[in-house]
Amino acid sequence: MTINFKKTYRFAVKSSLYITFFSTVLVGFLTHLFFKFSYQFCLVFAFCIAVFSFIVLQYRVERFIYKKVKKIYDDVALLESSTFMNQPITTDMATLTREVKKFATDKKLEIETLKVREEYRREFLGNVSHELKTPLFMVQGYLSTLLDGAMNDKTIRKKYLERAEKGVERLIYIVQDLDMISKLEIGELNLEITQFDIVKLIQNVFDLLEMKASKKDIILMFDMKYSIPIMVIGDQEKIQQVVMNLIVNSIKYGEKKGTTEVSIEDLTEEKLIVRVTDNGEGIVKKNISRLFERFYRVDKSGARTEGGSGLGLAIVKHIIEAHDEKIYVDSTYGVGSEFSFTLQKVKSKKKQL
């Protein structure tokens, strides 16, 4: 720490005035009592005492109190606080107390944040390890079985190779999703912003997921018939991925013979909101705040049987935020869930004119 002493004269001035006043009154009284009283003598004496007292007291502040205060700053500087490193040293106790208290509060918040991050890091690494370990062990097990002699049986060989292929596909899917999230977070994944029809996009997703939904007798539908295109601005491919991930999620956790309904509503003059609503099992309130974390699953066991990388909602959140839009969740356990996100509308020509 560079010593940049911020001087304060208040203590020295007040103390020297007290000493001067007392000394002058005392000398004036003694002079009047034993000698002839002189105003000139008292003024000269008062001036000399004031200067002497000020110099002595200020020296004491600078050399003694300053050393103790500096030690406090030096101790704090060991924690490498840029705030204290860049500030001049002050001997004002109120200022010092305020600065140290603020420093302690900031450090406490910083430590708590680091603890939360460390806990999240451990949980994230554990989840990544588990997600990668499961398909890896599966592939390893099938290949080892084939190498141990099962390869001679054509039926077993084909079945095990197909299962191993599924395990590899799952690994590739997880790695691709992780790569996409990483690029979204650091801004390397560029968005191709265009104008497109959100109604047509959702219908395309319905067509792609129709067979998956039919396996659980879930109906994919709009809340109403949209007879005219609704043009929005965004990356069409990424928004399609958002819609697909949300609908896949609703199918995965939806009730058999249930419904997944998509609605498009005007939110403001410039924004609309797309809602994906299902009548599935719903989400417990305490889990809602963590839904968009990587690999976080409400159902730790059953969810993996449905497949997926566990990154779907995390990707949705990052894509929507990359568009500077918002995503919302509203869910009641036992009733169903609604995921919604905003998009920028294309202004009509009439409004532009």
N, C-alpha and C positions, 0 to 999 in steps of 0.2 A: 504493500500500500504506500503510495506517495504521500508524504506529510504535507498537507495543505491546511494549515490551522486557521480556522474561522474564529477570529478574535471577538471577545465580548467584554465590554468595559463596564457593564451595569454594576456588577458586584464591586469592582474596585472603586467606581465613582461614589456609590452609596456609602460604602464602608469608610472611605476617606472623608466624606462629608460629616459622617457621625463623629469620627475621631477629631476632625478639625473643629467642629462645633463645641465638643466637650472640652478640647484643649484650650480653645480661645476663651471660652467662658471661664474656665478655671484660672488661666493666666490673667485675664482681665480682673477677676475678683481678687486674686492675690496681689496684683499690682495696686489695685485700689486700696487694698487693706494695708499694705506695707510701704508702698511707694506712691508716686504721683501717677494717676491714670492717664494713659495716652492712647487715643484712637489709632494714630499712625502706627504705633508699636503693635497694637492688636491686629491690624490689617496685614502688616508685614509678617507677623507670626502666623496668622491664619493661612496666608498664602504659602508660606514655607512648609507648614504642617500638611496642608492639602496636597501639595506636589509630592512631598516625601511619602505620605501615606498611599497616594495613588500608585506611585512607582513600586513601592514595596508590595502592595496588595496585588497589583497586576502581575508583577514578577512571580508572586506566589501562585497565582492562578495558572500562569503559563508553564511554570516549572514543576509544580507539584500536582495540582488537580489535573492538569493537562496529561501528565504521565499516566495517571490512573485511568482517565477516559481513553487515552490512546490504547491502553492495554485491552480495554473492552473492544475497541474497533479491531485491534489485531487478532483477538480471539475469534471475532465474527468473520474476519477476513479469511481465516483458515477454512471456512466453509465455501470460499470462492464465490461470494455474493457480489455480482457486478454492481448491484445497487450501492453497497457500501464502498466498493473499490473506487467508484467514480465520484463520491461525495466528499466534501471537505469535512475535517474533524471539527465537531462543535463541543464546547464545554457547557452549553445550555442543557440542563438536566431534563427539562420538559421535552425539548426536541430530541435528545438522545433516547429518552424513554419511549417516545412515540415511534422513532425509527426502529428501535430494537423490537418493539411490540409488533410493528408491521412486518418486520423481517421474520419474526417467529411465526406469525400467522401464515405468511406466504410459504414458509418452509413446511409448516404442518400440512397445508393444502397440497403442496408438491409431493410430500411423502405419501399422503393418502391416495393421490392420483397414481403414483408409481406402484403402490400396493395393488390397486385395482387393475392396472395394466399388467402387472406381473401375474396376478391371478388369471386374467383373461389369456395371457400368453401361455401359461401352463395348460389351461383348459383347451386352448386352440391346438397346441402341439399334440395333446393327448387325443383330440378328435381327429386330427390329420393322420396321426399314427394308426388309429383304429380303422379309419376309412380306407387307408392304403393297405393296411395289413390284411384285412379280410379278403379282398380279391387276390392279393399276392399269394397268401397261403392256399387259397382255393386253386389257383393255377398251378402252384408248386405241387399240391397234392395230386391233382389229376395227371400231371406230367410224370411225377415219380411213380404213380401206379402203372402208367403205360411203360415206363422204362423197366419196371420190375417184372414185366412179362405179359401184361394185359394187352400190349400192342399187337400180339399175334391174333387176338380175337377182333375181327373186323367190326362187329357190332359195338363192342365196348370201346374200341379205338375211336370210332366216329363220334360216339356219344361224349366221351371224355374230351376229345379235341374241341367239340362244339361248346362244351361247358367252359373249357379253358379260354376259348375265344371270347366268351361272354365276360369272363373275368378281366381279360385284357382290355376289352371295350369299356368296361366300367372304370378301369384305371385311367385310360385315355380321357374319358369323360370328366373325371375328377380333376386331372391335370389341366385340361383345357379351361374348365370353369375357374380354377385357381389363377390361371394365367390371365383370363379376362378380368377378374376382379382386381388383380395387381395392376394391370394396365389402366383400368378405370380410376383406381386410387391415385396413381401418379400422373394421370393425364396423358398417357401415351396412346390410348385407344381413341383415335379421332372419330368423331361422329359425322356422318354424311347427312346433313340436314336438307330435307326436301319437303315438298307438300304431297300428302297422300290421303286417301279416303280411309278413315279409321273403321267405318262400317265394313268395308270390303276386307280389310285386314283381319278383323275379328271373325268374319265368316270363313276366311281361309283357315284360321286356327281351328274353328269348329270342324271343318272338313278333315283336317289332319288328325284331330283327336277323337273323331267320331267312333272309331273302333275301340279305342281305349275306354271311352265312356260307356259304350254298349256292354262291355264285359261286367260292369257293375250296375247296369240298367239305369245309368244316370243320363238325364236329358240335358243337352246343351242348347240354350235358347237365348234370344233377345227378350227384353221386357216388353217390346212393342215392335211393330214393323217400321223399319227405317227405309222409306221409299226413295229418298234422295241422298246423294253422297254427303258426308260430313268431313270436310277437309281440315287437316291439322298440319302442324309443322313439327318435324323431328326426324330422327334417324329411323326409317321405316323398318329396317331389319332388326334393330335393337328393340324397338317398341313391340314388334311381333314376338320377340323373345320374352319380353315382359308379360304380354298377354298369355302366351303359351305357358310360361312358368306358373302364372297365377291360376290358370284353368287346370293345369296338370295337378297343382297342389289341391285344388278343390275336389278333383276326381279322387285323388289319393286318400284324402281324409273324409270324403263325402259318404253319406249313407247310401246303401243299395236302394235302387228305385227312387233316387232323389233327383234334384235339379241343380244345375249351375246356370245362373242367369246373369247376363251382361246388359248393363244399361249405360247410355251416354246422355249426359245432362249438361246444360249450360251452367257454368259457375259464375262467370263475370262476362263482360263484353269481349274480353280477350282470351278467356280460359274456359275449357270444358273439363268435366270430370268423368272418368270411365270407372264404373263400379262392377266388380265381379263378386256375386253373392251366391252362397250355397246354403243348403239346409243340413249340413253335416254335423259332426259331433261338437263343433265349436272349440274355443280355446279358453283355458282357465286364465283369469285376469292377470295373475302373477307372471305368466309366461309371455304375455303380449309384448312387453318391452324388450324381450330378447329374441323375438322371431327373426329379425334380420341379421343376426350374428351368423358367422360362418359355422357350418356344421351343427348349429343348434337344432335339436329336435325335441318337440314337445313329448312325443312318444319315443323313448329311447330304444325300445326293442322292436315294436311292430313297424315303425316307419321304414326301417331298412329292408324289410321284406318287400316293400313296394318299389324298391330301386331308387335311382336318383343319386346325385352326388352330395346332397345335403347343403348345396350352395345356391339353390334356386332363388330363395327369397333375398339372400345377400346380393346376388346379381341384379335382381329386380330393383333393389334399393339404390345400388350404385348407378345403374343405367338412368333411372328417373332423376337422381341428383345430378348426374352429368348433363341432363337437359335443363337444369335449374328449375325442376318441378318438384312437387310434393307427393308423398305416398302416405296413405292412412289405413289403419286397421280398426275395425269395429267387430267385436265377437262376443257372443254370449254362449257360455258352455251349455251344451245340450240343445241349443237352438240352431246355431250356424254362425258363419263368418262372412264378413264383407271386406274385401281389399279394394281400395280405390286409389287412383292417381290422376293428376292433372296434366293437361296438354295445352299448348298454345293453338288457338284457332286461326284459320286463315280468314282475314277480313274480306267480307263480300265487296264486290265492285261498287255496289250502291253506296255502301258506307264510305268507301274510299273517295267517291265523287262528292 
